[in-house]
Every structure is written in C-alpha cells, then in structure tokens.
Amino acid sequence: MKQQDVMISQLAPMQLAQTVTDLLEHEILYLVVGSRKADIEACKKEGVEVWAIKKELWKELCSRGIPELKEASGDMVIAPSDQEIKQTLVQEIFKLFEENPSLAKEISSFIKDKEAQKMTAENGSLGAIKQNSNDKIGVIEEFNRLLEEFQAKYSDGRGLDQSGTGKGKEELMEKTLDLACQIQYGDLRSYALSRIVPYLEGPRKGEYIKKALYFTSLIQDEDERATVLSSLAPHLKGPGKEELIEEILDFAPNIQYGDAKFQIFFLLIHYFGKPISKNLTGKALGMIEGIQSDYLKVRALSLLISYLNEKRKKEIIEETLQLAFSLKDKNIRFEALQFIIPYLDETRKKEIMKTRY
C-alpha cells in the first residue's frame, strides 16, 4: 500500500470529517439544491467525472438522514465563507462518523480513489492564512492602511522614494499585494486584489500579475473573481500587452481550477490581435487544453476561432464540433453546440439543430 493510502486510511474521524468538508465546500450549493439545473451547472464547472464523484460522496453522507447535517449544509450555502459555519458542518460530519464507524470506513476507502485524492490535494493547497470572523475587520483595515500609504506616496506618478530609488515603492506595493493574496475570505480578497492590481508595475510587473491571478483563481465565487479580473484590463492595453498576455498564457498550468482558467482566458482573448500568430495560437490552445470541463473547452475554442487564420480556423471548428458532440448530457451538448453554430454554413446549421431532439 502506498504511503498516501496509509495516511488516508488511518484518518481519525475528525480528520476525515475535515477532509470531506474541504472536498465538498465549493459545490455545497449544487449538492444541497440537488435540482437538474444545479446538476448541469456543476457539470459545467467541475466536469462530469469529478462532479459524479462528489455527488456520490454527498449521497453517502446523506444516506443516514441526519437533520442536523442538512441544516449545517444549508447554512454553508447561505454563508460559504464563514469559517465558523464551516466548522459546524465539520462537527456534524464528525458526529455522523463517530456514530457510524462503518460509514466512516466506507468514506475513507472512497477517498483513496485516484480522482478523489487529486481533489483533496487541490482543495488543500489554497494556502490562505487561517482567519476567523473576528479577523475580518482587522485584516481589511490593515490592507486599507497599506494601500492608502502607497497611494499617498506614489499615486501621483512618482516612482522614487526619499533614497532616490524606486525600491521603497516596490517593497510597499509587494507588501500590499501579499496581504491581499493571503486574505482568506473570497469577497474581501476580491475587494483587496481589485484595489491593488491597477497599481502593479515595474520590472516585476508580470510576476506580480501572475501572483494576483493565482490567488484570484482560488476565489470560489465567479462574480468576485470577475471583479479582480476587470481591474486587470488596463494592463492588457497599450505597449507591452503582447508580452504580458503570453506570460499569462504560459502561467496557465499553475491555475488549478478549470472555471477560473476559462474566466481568465475569456478576459485575455478580447485583447488578442487578429489574426494571432502561430506562437500565440499554440499558447492559447495549451491553456484551453488545461480546462477540465469539456463544455468550457467548447466555449473557449469557439471564442478563439475568429482570431485564427482560415486554415487553422477550419481545423479548430471541426475539433470543437467533435468535442461538443462528445458531451453526454443532451441539454449541455445542445447548449455547447450553440457556440460553434455561427461559424457553420446554413446546411450544417440545420443538421446540428436536429441534434436537440
């Protein structure tokens, strides 16, 4: 037995409860709602295989019909960033495992599955500083203090400090960015990053932006991520934008979650020139390949098509069609095909439309 398997199999009930909660917290809304629409949305975000694993895990947890567990899960839906509420859910799952050792053993074995281990590793890599609800005000006050200090010294365009160098500016900018990245609460991290991102500049600008993107990608809420990404837009205009776009595309493998990767790609592509170079095409396709959800891959490829030369465009249209047709869910497949249909001639459009029925 591998060392990792031994560690998982020997998890105490409390450790197991924490692991399970970490695995499911980002999809708790879809799991609790349990509707067909929620299922479709979760498939788009997670991919069919990963979502199926999480649904099965949730089904096992709910099989004992514990009302307190359902109540704690409902509270997580309402306040997903509240760590106290999350710990309440952990406690309820812990009690369930304590009262049902056979279930705990079954869940522990389930988590040893290769895909589940992968999800555990990803969920455990968030790296944010542990903060409780009492820290929220203090953390954001400290961020605002640093940002105001930075603005007071440098927002008028001055790059030099009293020493006659730009070192002080860069140090303060980096310190403010670091604090923003380490804020645990998604809404506050979104606020902080969106405030500091417009000021990122200097020789290490690309490095700073990639760091901001990484920690943005770990924010659960799509709208909160969008707030940060919109603040990045000015950096993608004017001189040097091509180099920055390529840097971000090269950095894409470091972005763990497919929905965040798609969101970043969606932002970048609007600043591509037409037609894009062979080199940039390869980098863009590489980023798309790293998106786990085939549905989101279809969307991304469809966005890319209009930026390609005629030969490459035809190839990607066919690849995108094949990928769309491979989607198992009929409704998702039909929706995905709508992104590629505008690039087809009328005869093929009519053929595609029939696939809905």
Secondary structure by P-SEA (a helix, b strand, c coil): ccaaaaaaaaccaaaaaaaaaaacccaaaaaaaccaaaaaaaaaaccaaaaaaaaaaaaaaaccccaaaaaaaaaaaaccccaaaaaaaaaaaaaaaaacaaaaaaaaaaaccaaaaaaaaaaaccccccccccaaaaaaaaaaaaaaaaaacccccccccccccaaaaaaaaaaaaaaaaacccaaaaaaaaaaacccccccaaaaaaaaaaaaaaacccaaaaaaaaaaacccccccaaaaaaaaaaaaccccccaaaaaaaaaaaaaaccccccaaaaaaaaaaaaacccaaaaaaaaaaacccccaaaaaaaaaaaaaaaaacccaaaaaaaaaaacccccaaaaaaaaaccc
